[in-house]
Amino acid sequence: MGELNAKLQDNLSGLHEIQSFGQEKLESEQINEKNFNQVKAMLRALRASALFHPGVEFLSSAGTVLVVFFGGLFAYRDNLSVADIVAFMLYLSMFYAPVSNMANLLENLQQSQAGAERIALILDTPSAIRDAEDAKDIGIAQGSIAFENVSFHYSNGVPVLKNISFDCKLGMMIALVGPTGEGKTTITQLISRFYEPVEGKILIDGQDIRSITVESLRRNISPVLQDTFLFNGTIAENIGYARQNASREEIIDAAKAANIHKDILNMPEQYETKVGERGLRLSGGQKQRVAIARAILRKSPIIVLDEAAASVDMETERQIQEAINQIAGTHTIVAIAHRLSTIRNADMILMMKQGEIVERGTHEELMAKKGDYYRMHQAQLKTQKQL
């Protein structure tokens, strides 16, 4: 049943892709196969149940038949009174009732065990990220970030980051650029402590994040991810998710700061407009700006922007850039960008290559060096002219 439900979930979530690539027949066959396997498993269970319960009932009835037969024989020979026979039959009914209940319980336990094994597999998995015994609540951080000789690799042992060091002061905007797969997103994951560095230290306000409770660390960081997730509720509910006690005025102020307020007012039900599953009813740029508004409302000193303008048009990119400019200076911003136009105003740009920082500086400084950043910028300009 679990395998069937998992396949159904995949198909419902990827319905657009299935229809776009014309794979309805293939997916239908796979669903039928999963469904048939589930039916076979259910028939086996019913067959076992059909043998088990009648077997228990037969043994119960056999005991009653034996008491009546031998009791009647003894009573006929005057070796046993009828009252004793009736007492034995009452004792049997009292004895077999718990046995029958135990049989039903055993069947229910077998059914529950299948689900419990899946749940236990998840619950018993130890968390790799744990608070140290002396970890403390950092409270409201100022927002400075420092990496000191940080290296990292996943379980396969292949290095992802090598000796990364940088210092991001309060209110600065630091941008991570470079080809795909060079460790930019990993850096942001390390800041939020979803992974632990293999070597080196990460500091928030001068404190090693391993000495800070995970809850208080993440409370000071608001992410805006490339794959924006919105809940199937209203726009106001999605923005207000960052702070459950936020007033409508605070939600509107955050929307204005994220440059999405005007778009919301043009919607049929404005802030009460349903966004649909994963924000299906909003455009990509609108979802990104709702996510930025959610991050602003949380009032965290650190905001992480992971490709916030990766898949939007030029006009929407401009609106997102205006939203970023409005929060720059008041928050420490760590931005990942492939479109270099969105990070021209960054206080420091780190050019990543093969897990290392190969260049650092402002846009003007890196352009003057005419290195990897310069070549990447020129390639993007050439592509835009061709479009």
Contacts in CASP RR format, 6 or more apart in sequence:
PFRMAT RR
TARGET T0000
AUTHOR 0000-0000-0000
METHOD contacts of the structure
MODEL  1
MGELNAKLQDNLSGLHEIQSFGQEKLESEQINEKNFNQVKAMLRALRASA
LFHPGVEFLSSAGTVLVVFFGGLFAYRDNLSVADIVAFMLYLSMFYAPVS
NMANLLENLQQSQAGAERIALILDTPSAIRDAEDAKDIGIAQGSIAFENV
SFHYSNGVPVLKNISFDCKLGMMIALVGPTGEGKTTITQLISRFYEPVEG
KILIDGQDIRSITVESLRRNISPVLQDTFLFNGTIAENIGYARQNASREE
IIDAAKAANIHKDILNMPEQYETKVGERGLRLSGGQKQRVAIARAILRKS
PIIVLDEAAASVDMETERQIQEAINQIAGTHTIVAIAHRLSTIRNADMIL
MMKQGEIVERGTHEELMAKKGDYYRMHQAQLKTQKQL
1 38 0 8 1.000
1 41 0 8 1.000
2 118 0 8 1.000
3 34 0 8 1.000
3 37 0 8 1.000
3 38 0 8 1.000
4 31 0 8 1.000
4 34 0 8 1.000
4 35 0 8 1.000
4 37 0 8 1.000
4 38 0 8 1.000
7 30 0 8 1.000
7 31 0 8 1.000
7 34 0 8 1.000
8 31 0 8 1.000
11 18 0 8 1.000
11 27 0 8 1.000
11 31 0 8 1.000
18 24 0 8 1.000
18 27 0 8 1.000
45 111 0 8 1.000
49 107 0 8 1.000
52 103 0 8 1.000
52 107 0 8 1.000
53 103 0 8 1.000
53 107 0 8 1.000
56 99 0 8 1.000
56 100 0 8 1.000
56 103 0 8 1.000
57 100 0 8 1.000
60 92 0 8 1.000
60 96 0 8 1.000
60 99 0 8 1.000
60 100 0 8 1.000
63 92 0 8 1.000
64 89 0 8 1.000
64 92 0 8 1.000
67 85 0 8 1.000
67 88 0 8 1.000
67 89 0 8 1.000
67 92 0 8 1.000
68 85 0 8 1.000
68 89 0 8 1.000
71 80 0 8 1.000
71 85 0 8 1.000
71 88 0 8 1.000
72 80 0 8 1.000
72 85 0 8 1.000
74 80 0 8 1.000
74 85 0 8 1.000
75 81 0 8 1.000
75 82 0 8 1.000
75 85 0 8 1.000
128 195 0 8 1.000
128 196 0 8 1.000
129 193 0 8 1.000
129 194 0 8 1.000
129 195 0 8 1.000
129 196 0 8 1.000
129 214 0 8 1.000
130 214 0 8 1.000
131 213 0 8 1.000
131 214 0 8 1.000
132 210 0 8 1.000
132 211 0 8 1.000
134 211 0 8 1.000
135 210 0 8 1.000
135 211 0 8 1.000
135 212 0 8 1.000
135 213 0 8 1.000
135 214 0 8 1.000
136 211 0 8 1.000
136 212 0 8 1.000
136 213 0 8 1.000
136 216 0 8 1.000
137 212 0 8 1.000
137 213 0 8 1.000
137 215 0 8 1.000
137 216 0 8 1.000
138 204 0 8 1.000
138 205 0 8 1.000
138 207 0 8 1.000
138 212 0 8 1.000
138 213 0 8 1.000
138 216 0 8 1.000
138 217 0 8 1.000
138 220 0 8 1.000
139 216 0 8 1.000
139 219 0 8 1.000
139 220 0 8 1.000
140 220 0 8 1.000
140 301 0 8 1.000
141 204 0 8 1.000
141 205 0 8 1.000
141 220 0 8 1.000
141 301 0 8 1.000
141 302 0 8 1.000
142 170 0 8 1.000
142 205 0 8 1.000
142 301 0 8 1.000
143 170 0 8 1.000
143 171 0 8 1.000
143 204 0 8 1.000
143 205 0 8 1.000
143 220 0 8 1.000
143 301 0 8 1.000
143 302 0 8 1.000
143 332 0 8 1.000
144 167 0 8 1.000
144 168 0 8 1.000
144 169 0 8 1.000
144 170 0 8 1.000
144 203 0 8 1.000
144 204 0 8 1.000
144 205 0 8 1.000
144 206 0 8 1.000
144 332 0 8 1.000
145 167 0 8 1.000
145 168 0 8 1.000
145 174 0 8 1.000
145 191 0 8 1.000
145 202 0 8 1.000
145 203 0 8 1.000
145 204 0 8 1.000
145 302 0 8 1.000
145 332 0 8 1.000
145 334 0 8 1.000
146 166 0 8 1.000
146 167 0 8 1.000
146 168 0 8 1.000
146 202 0 8 1.000
146 203 0 8 1.000
146 206 0 8 1.000
147 164 0 8 1.000
147 165 0 8 1.000
147 166 0 8 1.000
147 167 0 8 1.000
147 187 0 8 1.000
147 201 0 8 1.000
147 202 0 8 1.000
147 203 0 8 1.000
148 165 0 8 1.000
148 200 0 8 1.000
148 201 0 8 1.000
148 202 0 8 1.000
148 203 0 8 1.000
149 163 0 8 1.000
149 164 0 8 1.000
149 165 0 8 1.000
149 199 0 8 1.000
149 200 0 8 1.000
149 201 0 8 1.000
150 161 0 8 1.000
150 163 0 8 1.000
150 164 0 8 1.000
150 165 0 8 1.000
150 190 0 8 1.000
150 197 0 8 1.000
150 199 0 8 1.000
150 200 0 8 1.000
150 201 0 8 1.000
150 202 0 8 1.000
151 159 0 8 1.000
151 161 0 8 1.000
151 162 0 8 1.000
151 163 0 8 1.000
151 164 0 8 1.000
151 197 0 8 1.000
151 198 0 8 1.000
151 199 0 8 1.000
151 200 0 8 1.000
152 159 0 8 1.000
152 160 0 8 1.000
152 161 0 8 1.000
152 186 0 8 1.000
152 190 0 8 1.000
152 195 0 8 1.000
152 197 0 8 1.000
152 198 0 8 1.000
152 199 0 8 1.000
153 159 0 8 1.000
153 160 0 8 1.000
153 161 0 8 1.000
153 198 0 8 1.000
154 160 0 8 1.000
159 355 0 8 1.000
160 183 0 8 1.000
160 186 0 8 1.000
160 355 0 8 1.000
161 183 0 8 1.000
161 186 0 8 1.000
161 187 0 8 1.000
161 190 0 8 1.000
161 197 0 8 1.000
161 355 0 8 1.000
161 356 0 8 1.000
162 354 0 8 1.000
162 355 0 8 1.000
162 356 0 8 1.000
163 199 0 8 1.000
163 356 0 8 1.000
164 187 0 8 1.000
164 355 0 8 1.000
164 356 0 8 1.000
164 357 0 8 1.000
165 357 0 8 1.000
166 174 0 8 1.000
166 348 0 8 1.000
166 350 0 8 1.000
166 357 0 8 1.000
166 360 0 8 1.000
168 174 0 8 1.000
168 332 0 8 1.000
168 334 0 8 1.000
168 348 0 8 1.000
169 332 0 8 1.000
170 301 0 8 1.000
170 332 0 8 1.000
171 328 0 8 1.000
171 329 0 8 1.000
171 330 0 8 1.000
171 331 0 8 1.000
171 332 0 8 1.000
171 333 0 8 1.000
172 329 0 8 1.000
172 332 0 8 1.000
172 333 0 8 1.000
172 347 0 8 1.000
172 348 0 8 1.000
173 324 0 8 1.000
173 328 0 8 1.000
173 329 0 8 1.000
173 332 0 8 1.000
173 333 0 8 1.000
173 335 0 8 1.000
173 343 0 8 1.000
173 345 0 8 1.000
173 346 0 8 1.000
173 347 0 8 1.000
173 348 0 8 1.000
174 332 0 8 1.000
174 333 0 8 1.000
174 334 0 8 1.000
174 335 0 8 1.000
174 346 0 8 1.000
174 347 0 8 1.000
174 348 0 8 1.000
174 349 0 8 1.000
174 350 0 8 1.000
175 335 0 8 1.000
175 336 0 8 1.000
175 337 0 8 1.000
175 343 0 8 1.000
175 346 0 8 1.000
175 348 0 8 1.000
175 349 0 8 1.000
175 350 0 8 1.000
176 184 0 8 1.000
176 187 0 8 1.000
176 188 0 8 1.000
176 334 0 8 1.000
176 335 0 8 1.000
176 336 0 8 1.000
176 337 0 8 1.000
176 350 0 8 1.000
176 352 0 8 1.000
177 184 0 8 1.000
177 336 0 8 1.000
177 337 0 8 1.000
177 338 0 8 1.000
177 340 0 8 1.000
177 343 0 8 1.000
177 349 0 8 1.000
177 350 0 8 1.000
177 351 0 8 1.000
177 352 0 8 1.000
177 373 0 8 1.000
177 376 0 8 1.000
178 184 0 8 1.000
178 338 0 8 1.000
178 351 0 8 1.000
178 352 0 8 1.000
178 353 0 8 1.000
178 372 0 8 1.000
178 376 0 8 1.000
179 352 0 8 1.000
179 353 0 8 1.000
180 338 0 8 1.000
182 352 0 8 1.000
182 353 0 8 1.000
182 354 0 8 1.000
182 355 0 8 1.000
183 352 0 8 1.000
183 355 0 8 1.000
184 336 0 8 1.000
184 352 0 8 1.000
185 306 0 8 1.000
185 336 0 8 1.000
186 195 0 8 1.000
187 334 0 8 1.000
188 223 0 8 1.000
188 304 0 8 1.000
188 306 0 8 1.000
188 334 0 8 1.000
188 336 0 8 1.000
189 195 0 8 1.000
190 196 0 8 1.000
190 197 0 8 1.000
190 202 0 8 1.000
191 202 0 8 1.000
191 209 0 8 1.000
191 221 0 8 1.000
191 302 0 8 1.000
191 304 0 8 1.000
191 334 0 8 1.000
192 217 0 8 1.000
192 218 0 8 1.000
192 221 0 8 1.000
192 223 0 8 1.000
192 304 0 8 1.000
193 202 0 8 1.000
193 209 0 8 1.000
193 210 0 8 1.000
193 214 0 8 1.000
193 217 0 8 1.000
193 218 0 8 1.000
196 210 0 8 1.000
201 208 0 8 1.000
201 210 0 8 1.000
202 208 0 8 1.000
202 209 0 8 1.000
203 209 0 8 1.000
204 212 0 8 1.000
204 217 0 8 1.000
204 220 0 8 1.000
204 302 0 8 1.000
209 217 0 8 1.000
219 300 0 8 1.000
220 300 0 8 1.000
220 301 0 8 1.000
220 302 0 8 1.000
221 300 0 8 1.000
221 302 0 8 1.000
221 303 0 8 1.000
221 304 0 8 1.000
222 242 0 8 1.000
222 294 0 8 1.000
222 295 0 8 1.000
222 296 0 8 1.000
222 298 0 8 1.000
222 300 0 8 1.000
222 302 0 8 1.000
222 303 0 8 1.000
222 304 0 8 1.000
223 295 0 8 1.000
223 303 0 8 1.000
223 304 0 8 1.000
223 306 0 8 1.000
224 288 0 8 1.000
224 291 0 8 1.000
224 292 0 8 1.000
224 294 0 8 1.000
224 295 0 8 1.000
224 303 0 8 1.000
224 304 0 8 1.000
224 305 0 8 1.000
224 306 0 8 1.000
224 308 0 8 1.000
225 291 0 8 1.000
225 306 0 8 1.000
225 307 0 8 1.000
226 306 0 8 1.000
226 307 0 8 1.000
226 308 0 8 1.000
226 310 0 8 1.000
226 311 0 8 1.000
228 284 0 8 1.000
228 287 0 8 1.000
228 288 0 8 1.000
228 290 0 8 1.000
228 291 0 8 1.000
229 278 0 8 1.000
230 238 0 8 1.000
230 275 0 8 1.000
230 276 0 8 1.000
230 278 0 8 1.000
230 279 0 8 1.000
230 282 0 8 1.000
230 287 0 8 1.000
230 290 0 8 1.000
230 291 0 8 1.000
231 237 0 8 1.000
231 238 0 8 1.000
231 241 0 8 1.000
231 275 0 8 1.000
232 274 0 8 1.000
232 275 0 8 1.000
232 276 0 8 1.000
232 277 0 8 1.000
232 278 0 8 1.000
232 279 0 8 1.000
233 274 0 8 1.000
233 275 0 8 1.000
233 276 0 8 1.000
234 269 0 8 1.000
234 271 0 8 1.000
234 272 0 8 1.000
234 273 0 8 1.000
234 274 0 8 1.000
234 275 0 8 1.000
235 264 0 8 1.000
235 267 0 8 1.000
235 270 0 8 1.000
235 271 0 8 1.000
235 272 0 8 1.000
235 273 0 8 1.000
235 275 0 8 1.000
235 290 0 8 1.000
236 248 0 8 1.000
236 251 0 8 1.000
236 271 0 8 1.000
236 272 0 8 1.000
238 275 0 8 1.000
238 290 0 8 1.000
238 294 0 8 1.000
239 246 0 8 1.000
239 251 0 8 1.000
239 254 0 8 1.000
239 255 0 8 1.000
239 290 0 8 1.000
239 293 0 8 1.000
239 294 0 8 1.000
239 297 0 8 1.000
240 246 0 8 1.000
240 251 0 8 1.000
240 294 0 8 1.000
240 297 0 8 1.000
241 294 0 8 1.000
242 294 0 8 1.000
242 295 0 8 1.000
242 297 0 8 1.000
242 298 0 8 1.000
243 250 0 8 1.000
243 297 0 8 1.000
243 298 0 8 1.000
243 299 0 8 1.000
246 297 0 8 1.000
248 271 0 8 1.000
250 297 0 8 1.000
251 271 0 8 1.000
251 293 0 8 1.000
251 297 0 8 1.000
252 261 0 8 1.000
252 271 0 8 1.000
254 293 0 8 1.000
254 294 0 8 1.000
254 296 0 8 1.000
254 297 0 8 1.000
255 261 0 8 1.000
255 264 0 8 1.000
255 271 0 8 1.000
255 290 0 8 1.000
255 293 0 8 1.000
257 293 0 8 1.000
257 296 0 8 1.000
257 323 0 8 1.000
257 326 0 8 1.000
257 327 0 8 1.000
258 289 0 8 1.000
258 290 0 8 1.000
258 292 0 8 1.000
258 293 0 8 1.000
258 296 0 8 1.000
258 323 0 8 1.000
258 326 0 8 1.000
259 289 0 8 1.000
259 319 0 8 1.000
259 320 0 8 1.000
259 322 0 8 1.000
259 323 0 8 1.000
259 326 0 8 1.000
260 286 0 8 1.000
260 289 0 8 1.000
260 290 0 8 1.000
260 292 0 8 1.000
260 293 0 8 1.000
260 323 0 8 1.000
263 286 0 8 1.000
263 289 0 8 1.000
264 270 0 8 1.000
264 271 0 8 1.000
264 273 0 8 1.000
267 273 0 8 1.000
273 281 0 8 1.000
274 281 0 8 1.000
275 281 0 8 1.000
275 282 0 8 1.000
275 287 0 8 1.000
275 290 0 8 1.000
279 287 0 8 1.000
282 290 0 8 1.000
283 316 0 8 1.000
284 311 0 8 1.000
284 312 0 8 1.000
284 316 0 8 1.000
285 312 0 8 1.000
285 316 0 8 1.000
285 319 0 8 1.000
285 320 0 8 1.000
288 308 0 8 1.000
288 309 0 8 1.000
288 312 0 8 1.000
288 316 0 8 1.000
288 320 0 8 1.000
289 319 0 8 1.000
289 320 0 8 1.000
289 323 0 8 1.000
291 308 0 8 1.000
292 305 0 8 1.000
292 308 0 8 1.000
292 320 0 8 1.000
292 323 0 8 1.000
292 324 0 8 1.000
292 327 0 8 1.000
295 303 0 8 1.000
296 303 0 8 1.000
296 327 0 8 1.000
300 331 0 8 1.000
301 331 0 8 1.000
301 332 0 8 1.000
302 331 0 8 1.000
302 332 0 8 1.000
302 333 0 8 1.000
302 334 0 8 1.000
303 327 0 8 1.000
303 331 0 8 1.000
303 332 0 8 1.000
303 333 0 8 1.000
303 334 0 8 1.000
304 333 0 8 1.000
304 334 0 8 1.000
304 335 0 8 1.000
305 324 0 8 1.000
305 333 0 8 1.000
305 334 0 8 1.000
305 335 0 8 1.000
305 336 0 8 1.000
305 337 0 8 1.000
306 336 0 8 1.000
307 336 0 8 1.000
307 337 0 8 1.000
307 338 0 8 1.000
308 320 0 8 1.000
308 324 0 8 1.000
308 335 0 8 1.000
308 337 0 8 1.000
308 342 0 8 1.000
309 316 0 8 1.000
309 317 0 8 1.000
309 320 0 8 1.000
309 321 0 8 1.000
309 337 0 8 1.000
309 339 0 8 1.000
309 342 0 8 1.000
310 338 0 8 1.000
310 339 0 8 1.000
312 320 0 8 1.000
317 339 0 8 1.000
317 341 0 8 1.000
317 342 0 8 1.000
320 342 0 8 1.000
321 341 0 8 1.000
321 342 0 8 1.000
324 333 0 8 1.000
324 335 0 8 1.000
324 342 0 8 1.000
325 345 0 8 1.000
327 333 0 8 1.000
328 345 0 8 1.000
335 342 0 8 1.000
335 343 0 8 1.000
335 346 0 8 1.000
337 343 0 8 1.000
339 380 0 8 1.000
340 363 0 8 1.000
340 373 0 8 1.000
340 376 0 8 1.000
340 377 0 8 1.000
340 380 0 8 1.000
341 380 0 8 1.000
343 349 0 8 1.000
343 363 0 8 1.000
344 363 0 8 1.000
345 363 0 8 1.000
346 362 0 8 1.000
346 363 0 8 1.000
347 362 0 8 1.000
348 360 0 8 1.000
348 361 0 8 1.000
348 362 0 8 1.000
349 359 0 8 1.000
349 360 0 8 1.000
349 361 0 8 1.000
349 362 0 8 1.000
349 363 0 8 1.000
349 366 0 8 1.000
349 373 0 8 1.000
350 357 0 8 1.000
350 359 0 8 1.000
350 360 0 8 1.000
350 361 0 8 1.000
351 357 0 8 1.000
351 358 0 8 1.000
351 359 0 8 1.000
351 360 0 8 1.000
351 366 0 8 1.000
351 372 0 8 1.000
351 373 0 8 1.000
351 376 0 8 1.000
352 358 0 8 1.000
353 372 0 8 1.000
358 372 0 8 1.000
359 366 0 8 1.000
359 369 0 8 1.000
359 371 0 8 1.000
359 372 0 8 1.000
359 373 0 8 1.000
360 366 0 8 1.000
366 373 0 8 1.000
366 374 0 8 1.000
367 373 0 8 1.000
367 374 0 8 1.000
367 377 0 8 1.000
END
